[in-house]
Amino acid sequence: MYSGSSQSLHHQASLDWFNEQPKAQRYKPEFDPRVTRLGKYLRRTSLDELPQLFNVLKGEMSLVGPRPVMEYERSRFEVGHFEREAVRPGITGLWQVSGRDRLSAHQMLALDVRYVRECSLWFDIKILALTVPAVLGELRVSRSPATRISMP
């Protein structure tokens, strides 16, 4: 991102996403004036996530778990959504392999809570195995999130 970029575009996109207001663009718009040319490539290939491995090594994050959220996103949570905070945030998670930003915020939060409730080493391995194809865009959107990953 360009230095000094405002967070207002992301803040508004987040509010629209949580309010389920239909937009022509997805949660992370393809054209974001804050993102540099290199940044667009890094985002598209998800290479922008690699520095978070340092957070995993420091014990602040896990490989698998709910994504960290901004405080203004957290303020939109309903009571049951806070259960997602029972585990460390992760680089990848059930939401990422189930449709990413094609899903609504409420679907994302439901998947996060499902992950916390079903958390196991085997579930994490399944999610990690599905992450590469999800990033590469090989998972079909037409399949419902509940059928993409079987219960552990």
N, CA, C and O of each residue as an XYZ file, in Angstrom:
608
protein
N       0.840     -1.175      0.000
C       0.000      0.000      0.000
C       0.884      1.236      0.000
O       2.028      1.229      0.455
N       0.303      2.273     -0.524
C       1.015      3.537     -0.510
C       1.068      4.078      0.911
O       0.114      3.939      1.677
N       2.183      4.692      1.252
C       2.368      5.270      2.570
C       1.313      6.349      2.818
O       1.030      7.165      1.941
N       0.744      6.343      4.004
C      -0.233      7.365      4.376
C      -1.627      7.115      3.826
O      -2.477      8.003      3.892
N      -1.881      5.941      3.288
C      -3.199      5.637      2.741
C      -4.252      5.613      3.840
O      -3.993      5.151      4.952
N      -5.413      6.103      3.526
C      -6.531      6.129      4.467
C      -7.173      4.748      4.566
O      -7.217      4.000      3.590
N      -7.660      4.426      5.740
C      -8.369      3.170      5.953
C      -9.857      3.306      5.639
O     -10.602      2.335      5.774
N     -10.301      4.489      5.225
C     -11.729      4.734      5.040
C     -12.350      3.816      3.982
O     -13.492      3.386      4.145
N     -11.629      3.510      2.911
C     -12.153      2.626      1.878
C     -12.402      1.224      2.438
O     -13.449      0.627      2.186
N     -11.438      0.705      3.197
C     -11.605     -0.606      3.814
C     -12.712     -0.565      4.859
O     -13.516     -1.493      4.946
N     -12.758      0.487      5.641
C     -13.775      0.622      6.676
C     -15.166      0.591      6.049
O     -16.050     -0.105      6.548
N     -15.372      1.333      4.966
C     -16.673      1.364      4.310
C     -17.008      0.011      3.677
O     -18.143     -0.457      3.772
N     -16.030     -0.610      3.037
C     -16.255     -1.935      2.437
C     -16.633     -2.941      3.521
O     -17.502     -3.787      3.309
N     -15.991     -2.852      4.669
C     -16.288     -3.741      5.779
C     -17.712     -3.521      6.284
O     -18.447     -4.483      6.507
N     -18.100     -2.268      6.463
C     -19.456     -1.971      6.923
C     -20.490     -2.483      5.922
O     -21.500     -3.068      6.313
N     -20.241     -2.266      4.645
C     -21.156     -2.748      3.604
C     -21.265     -4.271      3.653
O     -22.352     -4.830      3.509
N     -20.118     -4.936      3.859
C     -20.087     -6.389      3.914
C     -20.882     -6.903      5.114
O     -21.674     -7.835      4.982
N     -20.673     -6.301      6.275
C     -21.403     -6.722      7.469
C     -22.887     -6.399      7.369
O     -23.714     -7.129      7.915
N     -23.233     -5.328      6.686
C     -24.633     -4.952      6.502
C     -25.280     -5.667      5.321
O     -26.458     -5.464      5.030
N     -24.484     -6.519      4.634
C     -24.940     -7.275      3.473
C     -25.576     -6.368      2.418
O     -26.593     -6.706      1.812
N     -24.957     -5.222      2.221
C     -25.401     -4.314      1.172
C     -24.764     -4.765     -0.131
O     -23.540     -4.837     -0.234
N     -25.587     -5.069     -1.122
C     -25.025     -5.565     -2.383
C     -24.151     -4.515     -3.064
O     -24.523     -3.349     -3.195
N     -23.007     -4.961     -3.482
C     -22.062     -4.109     -4.208
C     -21.628     -4.852     -5.454
O     -21.668     -6.081     -5.507
N     -21.218     -4.104     -6.442
C     -20.714     -4.730     -7.670
C     -19.381     -5.424     -7.407
O     -19.028     -6.383     -8.092
N     -18.643     -4.934     -6.409
C     -17.325     -5.491     -6.120
C     -17.394     -6.380     -4.892
O     -18.342     -6.302     -4.110
N     -16.395     -7.216     -4.729
C     -16.287     -8.065     -3.557
C     -15.724     -7.258     -2.403
O     -15.395     -6.081     -2.551
N     -15.618     -7.911     -1.244
C     -15.127     -7.260     -0.027
C     -13.776     -6.588     -0.257
O     -13.566     -5.453      0.171
N     -12.869     -7.278     -0.925
C     -11.590     -6.681     -1.306
C     -11.682     -6.329     -2.782
O     -11.503     -7.201     -3.632
N     -11.956     -5.072     -3.106
C     -12.135     -4.703     -4.508
C     -10.867     -4.920     -5.323
O      -9.752     -4.760     -4.825
N     -11.061     -5.288     -6.590
C      -9.904     -5.488     -7.467
C      -9.148     -4.183     -7.668
O      -7.919     -4.170     -7.724
N      -9.891     -3.084     -7.777
C      -9.229     -1.790     -7.915
C      -9.299     -1.072     -6.584
O     -10.356     -0.599     -6.167
N      -8.170     -1.001     -5.935
C      -8.061     -0.300     -4.658
C      -6.941      0.707     -4.831
O      -5.779      0.317     -4.946
N      -7.262      2.001     -4.852
C      -6.232      3.015     -5.108
C      -5.117      3.049     -4.064
O      -4.079      3.667     -4.299
N      -5.310      2.406     -2.931
C      -4.283      2.389     -1.887
C      -3.187      1.371     -2.175
O      -2.102      1.449     -1.599
N      -3.463      0.410     -3.070
C      -2.555     -0.710     -3.295
C      -1.639     -0.436     -4.484
O      -2.093     -0.036     -5.556
N      -0.348     -0.659     -4.277
C       0.643     -0.469     -5.334
C       0.543     -1.592     -6.360
O      -0.159     -2.578     -6.138
N       1.226     -1.450     -7.453
C       1.238     -2.484     -8.496
C       1.761     -3.814     -7.931
O       1.174     -4.871     -8.164
N       2.864     -3.744     -7.191
C       3.411     -4.941     -6.560
C       2.417     -5.508     -5.543
O       2.242     -6.722     -5.444
N       1.779     -4.626     -4.801
C       0.798     -5.048     -3.807
C      -0.367     -5.798     -4.421
O      -0.872     -6.754     -3.834
N      -0.802     -5.368     -5.609
C      -1.896     -6.068     -6.302
C      -1.492     -7.505     -6.620
O      -2.275     -8.439     -6.448
N      -0.265     -7.664     -7.084
C       0.239     -9.009     -7.387
C       0.318     -9.844     -6.100
O      -0.114    -10.997     -6.073
N       0.865     -9.259     -5.050
C       0.998     -9.983     -3.784
C      -0.365    -10.383     -3.235
O      -0.518    -11.490     -2.718
N      -1.356     -9.505     -3.338
C      -2.709     -9.824     -2.885
C      -3.327    -10.925     -3.723
O      -3.901    -11.873     -3.186
N      -3.212    -10.805     -5.038
C      -3.833    -11.758     -5.946
C      -3.280    -13.167     -5.715
O      -4.018    -14.148     -5.806
N      -1.998    -13.264     -5.421
C      -1.361    -14.562     -5.201
C      -1.327    -14.970     -3.724
O      -0.830    -16.043     -3.383
N      -1.855    -14.113     -2.859
C      -1.862    -14.307     -1.402
C      -0.461    -14.350     -0.799
O      -0.290    -14.786      0.339
N       0.528    -13.907     -1.544
C       1.890    -13.838     -0.995
C       2.004    -12.770      0.095
O       2.950    -12.782      0.882
N       1.046    -11.856      0.139
C       1.057    -10.835      1.183
C       0.824    -11.435      2.569
O       1.008    -10.753      3.577
N       0.424    -12.696      2.626
C       0.196    -13.370      3.902
C       1.473    -13.971      4.492
O       1.520    -14.266      5.687
N       2.501    -14.153      3.674
C       3.725    -14.824      4.139
C       4.392    -14.162      5.352
O       4.875    -14.883      6.226
N       4.442    -12.832      5.449
C       5.066    -12.246      6.643
C       4.385    -12.651      7.952
O       4.981    -12.540      9.024
N       3.150    -13.116      7.865
C       2.461    -13.542      9.084
C       3.064    -14.809      9.678
O       2.767    -15.166     10.818
N       3.912    -15.489      8.905
C       4.612    -16.650      9.461
C       5.477    -16.242     10.655
O       5.685    -17.034     11.574
N       5.979    -15.004     10.638
C       6.748    -14.507     11.785
C       5.851    -14.429     13.021
O       6.294    -14.723     14.131
N       4.584    -14.031     12.828
C       3.650    -13.989     13.944
C       3.378    -15.394     14.479
O       3.182    -15.574     15.680
N       3.365    -16.385     13.594
C       3.188    -17.772     14.021
C       4.399    -18.198     14.849
O       4.244    -18.792     15.916
N       5.595    -17.897     14.363
C       6.819    -18.266     15.091
C       6.890    -17.590     16.460
O       7.424    -18.165     17.409
N       6.355    -16.371     16.565
C       6.349    -15.650     17.842
C       5.240    -16.132     18.765
O       5.184    -15.726     19.926
N       4.352    -16.998     18.265
C       3.267    -17.518     19.080
C       2.051    -16.613     19.149
O       1.146    -16.851     19.949
N       2.020    -15.581     18.322
C       0.891    -14.644     18.323
C      -0.249    -15.132     17.437
O      -1.402    -14.746     17.628
N       0.078    -15.981     16.470
C      -0.911    -16.520     15.545
C      -0.668    -18.013     15.385
O       0.353    -18.554     15.811
N      -1.640    -18.653     14.759
C      -1.546    -20.068     14.425
C      -1.585    -20.183     12.910
O      -1.965    -19.228     12.232
N      -1.202    -21.324     12.368
C      -1.346    -21.513     10.926
C      -2.820    -21.527     10.541
O      -3.204    -20.964      9.516
N      -3.652    -22.177     11.373
C      -5.081    -22.300     11.088
C      -5.871    -21.683     12.236
O      -5.573    -21.901     13.410
N      -6.875    -20.915     11.869
C      -7.752    -20.292     12.858
C      -8.498    -19.142     12.219
O      -8.238    -18.802     11.065
N      -9.416    -18.539     12.944
C     -10.134    -17.381     12.405
C      -9.170    -16.231     12.105
O      -8.198    -16.027     12.833
N      -9.437    -15.490     11.044
C      -8.592    -14.348     10.693
C      -8.748    -13.245     11.728
O      -9.836    -13.056     12.274
N      -7.671    -12.514     12.004
C      -7.804    -11.348     12.888
C      -8.722    -10.322     12.220
O      -8.779    -10.231     10.994
N      -9.427     -9.562     13.030
C     -10.313     -8.542     12.483
C      -9.932     -7.174     13.037
O      -9.293     -7.059     14.083
N     -10.337     -6.153     12.312
C     -10.147     -4.785     12.776
C     -11.185     -4.510     13.868
O     -12.233     -5.155     13.908
N     -10.894     -3.559     14.745
C     -11.818     -3.255     15.836
C     -13.184     -2.815     15.307
O     -14.210     -3.157     15.896
N     -13.211     -2.069     14.213
C     -14.509     -1.636     13.680
C     -15.286     -2.806     13.091
O     -16.509     -2.730     12.974
N     -14.605     -3.884     12.719
C     -15.316     -5.088     12.285
C     -15.832     -5.847     13.508
O     -16.956     -6.349     13.517
N     -14.997     -5.919     14.528
C     -15.370     -6.611     15.766
C     -16.601     -5.974     16.397
O     -17.409     -6.672     17.010
N     -16.755     -4.676     16.258
C     -17.902     -3.984     16.839
C     -19.220     -4.418     16.186
O     -20.291     -4.136     16.724
N     -19.159     -5.092     15.048
C     -20.351     -5.562     14.337
C     -20.749     -6.978     14.744
O     -21.773     -7.483     14.285
N     -19.959     -7.627     15.596
C     -20.241     -8.991     16.021
C     -21.529     -9.057     16.836
O     -21.883     -8.124     17.556
N     -22.216    -10.188     16.699
C     -23.325    -10.506     17.579
C     -22.757    -11.356     18.712
O     -21.616    -11.812     18.631
N     -23.534    -11.571     19.754
C     -23.037    -12.247     20.960
C     -22.331    -13.564     20.644
O     -21.231    -13.785     21.149
N     -22.901    -14.433     19.846
C     -22.316    -15.740     19.567
C     -21.034    -15.693     18.766
O     -20.275    -16.662     18.763
N     -20.776    -14.588     18.087
C     -19.593    -14.490     17.243
C     -18.298    -14.367     18.052
O     -17.223    -14.676     17.537
N     -18.380    -13.928     19.285
C     -17.169    -13.747     20.085
C     -16.514    -15.079     20.443
O     -15.365    -15.109     20.885
N     -17.236    -16.168     20.257
C     -16.671    -17.498     20.508
C     -15.447    -17.745     19.623
O     -14.572    -18.534     19.980
N     -15.386    -17.084     18.486
C     -14.246    -17.240     17.566
C     -12.939    -16.803     18.211
O     -11.864    -17.185     17.748
N     -13.015    -16.011     19.269
C     -11.821    -15.498     19.933
C     -11.257    -16.467     20.972
O     -10.306    -16.138     21.680
N     -11.848    -17.665     21.061
C     -11.364    -18.667     22.015
C     -10.073    -19.331     21.543
O      -9.401    -20.008     22.321
N      -9.727    -19.138     20.278
C      -8.496    -19.708     19.727
C      -7.653    -18.582     19.131
O      -8.149    -17.487     18.867
N      -6.364    -18.879     18.924
C      -5.487    -17.891     18.286
C      -5.950    -17.617     16.862
O      -6.454    -18.516     16.189
N      -5.786    -16.395     16.404
C      -6.092    -16.123     14.993
C      -5.119    -16.889     14.107
O      -4.008    -17.218     14.523
N      -5.552    -17.167     12.881
C      -4.725    -17.951     11.985
C      -4.491    -17.283     10.644
O      -5.173    -16.328     10.275
N      -3.509    -17.809      9.922
C      -3.203    -17.321      8.576
C      -4.257    -17.812      7.598
O      -4.662    -17.081      6.695
N      -4.700    -19.042      7.776
C      -5.758    -19.605      6.944
C      -6.803    -20.194      7.862
O      -6.557    -20.406      9.049
N      -7.963    -20.456      7.307
C      -9.032    -20.998      8.124
C     -10.151    -21.568      7.279
O     -10.071    -21.624      6.052
N     -11.189    -21.985      7.966
C     -12.331    -22.594      7.297
C     -12.977    -21.620      6.309
O     -13.423    -22.033      5.238
N     -13.031    -20.353      6.654
C     -13.612    -19.339      5.769
C     -12.832    -19.243      4.459
O     -13.431    -19.159      3.387
N     -11.504    -19.256      4.539
C     -10.661    -19.109      3.352
C     -10.846    -20.269      2.373
O     -10.747    -20.070      1.162
N     -11.108    -21.458      2.873
C     -11.251    -22.611      1.978
C     -12.706    -22.874      1.616
O     -13.008    -23.828      0.898
N     -13.608    -22.031      2.111
C     -15.035    -22.224      1.851
C     -15.645    -21.130      0.993
O     -16.866    -21.078      0.846
N     -14.838    -20.267      0.432
C     -15.388    -19.253     -0.448
C     -14.820    -17.865     -0.243
O     -15.094    -16.965     -1.036
N     -14.047    -17.675      0.790
C     -13.400    -16.388      1.066
C     -14.408    -15.254      1.026
O     -15.493    -15.368      1.594
N     -14.062    -14.169      0.363
C     -14.930    -12.993      0.408
C     -16.156    -13.096     -0.498
O     -16.891    -12.121     -0.655
N     -16.379    -14.256     -1.089
C     -17.636    -14.480     -1.823
C     -18.773    -14.758     -0.842
O     -19.948    -14.696     -1.207
N     -18.416    -15.065      0.398
C     -19.396    -15.322      1.445
C     -19.694    -14.032      2.200
O     -18.912    -13.082      2.164
N     -20.818    -14.014      2.873
C     -21.164    -12.838      3.673
C     -20.347    -12.835      4.965
O     -19.741    -13.839      5.336
N     -20.345    -11.704      5.628
C     -19.653    -11.598      6.916
C     -20.262    -12.565      7.920
O     -19.540    -13.175      8.708
N     -21.581    -12.709      7.898
C     -22.235    -13.610      8.838
C     -21.886    -15.071      8.548
O     -21.756    -15.871      9.474
N     -21.735    -15.420      7.275
C     -21.291    -16.775      6.935
C     -19.862    -16.999      7.411
O     -19.531    -18.070      7.919
N     -19.005    -15.973      7.244
C     -17.628    -16.079      7.710
C     -17.588    -16.322      9.217
O     -16.872    -17.202      9.694
N     -18.360    -15.538      9.956
C     -18.351    -15.674     11.407
C     -18.911    -17.027     11.842
O     -18.424    -17.616     12.808
N     -19.921    -17.521     11.145
C     -20.465    -18.846     11.460
C     -19.410    -19.928     11.212
O     -19.298    -20.875     11.992
N     -18.641    -19.792     10.137
C     -17.569    -20.758      9.864
C     -16.476    -20.664     10.919
O     -15.910    -21.683     11.314
N     -16.173    -19.456     11.378
C     -15.174    -19.281     12.437
C     -15.623    -19.975     13.724
O     -14.831    -20.653     14.378
N     -16.882    -19.805     14.078
C     -17.418    -20.444     15.287
C     -17.432    -21.962     15.105
O     -17.118    -22.704     16.035
N     -17.791    -22.415     13.919
C     -17.756    -23.857     13.633
C     -16.337    -24.394     13.815
O     -16.139    -25.462     14.395
N     -15.363    -23.651     13.319
C     -13.974    -24.085     13.467
C     -13.617    -24.235     14.951
O     -13.026    -25.240     15.345
N     -13.967    -23.255     15.765
C     -13.639    -23.302     17.198
C     -14.288    -24.524     17.845
O     -13.656    -25.209     18.650
N     -15.527    -24.796     17.502
C     -16.250    -25.912     18.106
C     -15.726    -27.277     17.660
O     -15.806    -28.250     18.409
N     -15.191    -27.347     16.444
C     -14.736    -28.628     15.894
C     -13.217    -28.732     15.819
O     -12.684    -29.656     15.205
N     -12.542    -27.810     16.427
C     -11.088    -27.712     16.339
C     -10.412    -29.040     16.707
O     -10.665    -29.619     17.763
N      -9.549    -29.497     15.801
C      -8.759    -30.698     16.049
C      -7.560    -30.669     15.097
O      -7.545    -29.919     14.121
N      -6.583    -31.476     15.391
C      -5.415    -31.553     14.526
C      -5.824    -32.006     13.122
O      -5.326    -31.476     12.129
N      -6.725    -32.980     13.040
C      -7.165    -33.494     11.741
C      -7.900    -32.415     10.943
O      -7.701    -32.299      9.734
N      -8.738    -31.635     11.603
C      -9.464    -30.549     10.942
C      -8.466    -29.516     10.408
O      -8.615    -29.025      9.289
N      -7.450    -29.191     11.211
C      -6.412    -28.249     10.768
C      -5.673    -28.783      9.541
O      -5.395    -28.028      8.609
N      -5.360    -30.060      9.536
C      -4.654    -30.657      8.395
C      -5.526    -30.566      7.138
O      -5.026    -30.255      6.057
N      -6.825    -30.836      7.281
C      -7.740    -30.724      6.140
C      -7.766    -29.294      5.601
O      -7.706    -29.075      4.391
N      -7.856    -28.340      6.500
C      -7.903    -26.934      6.082
C      -6.602    -26.533      5.403
O      -6.628    -25.863      4.370
N      -5.470    -26.930      5.962
C      -4.181    -26.624      5.340
C      -4.080    -27.245      3.949
O      -3.568    -26.618      3.022
N      -4.567    -28.474      3.804
C      -4.517    -29.151      2.505
C      -5.400    -28.450      1.468
O      -5.086    -28.461      0.278
N      -6.491    -27.846      1.912
C      -7.403    -27.159      0.997
C      -7.004    -25.706      0.718
O      -7.561    -25.066     -0.173
N      -6.048    -25.197      1.476
C      -5.673    -23.791      1.332
C      -5.026    -23.497     -0.017
O      -5.380    -22.510     -0.662
N      -4.095    -24.324     -0.452
C      -3.409    -24.064     -1.727
C      -4.392    -24.031     -2.894
O      -4.374    -23.076     -3.670
N      -5.261    -25.053     -3.048
C      -6.230    -24.962     -4.147
C      -7.168    -23.763     -4.015
O      -7.575    -23.178     -5.018
N      -7.511    -23.398     -2.782
C      -8.395    -22.241     -2.597
C      -7.708    -20.969     -3.063
O      -8.318    -20.130     -3.727
N      -6.443    -20.829     -2.716
C      -5.686    -19.645     -3.130
C      -5.536    -19.619     -4.643
O      -5.607    -18.556     -5.260
N      -5.333    -20.761     -5.228
C      -5.172    -20.837     -6.675
C      -6.500    -20.738     -7.418
O      -6.529    -20.726     -8.648
N      -7.582    -20.669     -6.678
C      -8.885    -20.502     -7.299
C      -9.464    -21.764     -7.889
O     -10.329    -21.696     -8.762
N      -9.005    -22.920     -7.430
C      -9.467    -24.169     -8.005
C     -10.733    -24.710     -7.352
O     -11.375    -25.613     -7.887
N     -11.093    -24.155     -6.188
C     -12.332    -24.599     -5.555
C     -13.504    -23.929     -6.252
O     -13.457    -22.733     -6.541
N     -14.511    -24.660     -6.511
C     -15.685    -24.120     -7.210
C     -16.609    -23.424     -6.221
O     -16.909    -23.958     -5.154
N     -17.052    -22.239     -6.583
C     -17.946    -21.458     -5.739
C     -19.319    -22.111     -5.672
O     -20.048    -21.905     -4.702
N     -19.681    -22.884     -6.669
C     -21.024    -23.453     -6.732
C     -21.311    -24.459     -5.622
O     -22.474    -24.708     -5.308
N     -20.277    -25.038     -5.024
C     -20.488    -25.969     -3.929
C     -20.733    -25.179     -2.660
O     -20.077    -24.161     -2.439
N     -21.636    -25.608     -1.839
C     -21.949    -24.872     -0.624
C     -20.816    -25.036      0.377
O     -20.122    -26.053      0.361
N     -20.614    -24.037      1.262
C     -19.531    -24.115      2.243
C     -19.619    -25.349      3.131
O     -18.587    -25.888      3.531
N     -20.807    -25.801      3.445
C     -20.944    -26.955      4.341
C     -20.460    -28.247      3.710
O     -20.106    -29.186      4.423
N     -20.438    -28.313      2.364
C     -20.023    -29.561      1.732
C     -18.549    -29.565      1.335
O     -18.029    -30.595      0.906
N     -17.901    -28.474      1.467
C     -16.492    -28.415      1.059
C     -15.585    -29.184      1.985
O     -14.579    -29.750      1.559
N     -15.935    -29.205      3.228
C     -15.104    -29.900      4.210
C     -16.023    -30.775      5.031
O     -17.046    -30.299      5.523
N     -15.690    -32.030      5.189
C     -16.539    -32.918      5.956
C     -16.234    -32.750      7.436
O     -15.159    -32.288      7.818
N     -17.173    -33.122      8.234
C     -16.997    -33.032      9.690
C     -15.866    -33.962     10.101
O     -15.761    -35.067      9.569
N     -15.011    -33.540     11.044
C     -13.934    -34.429     11.497
C     -14.457    -35.573     12.320
O     -13.679    -36.411     12.776
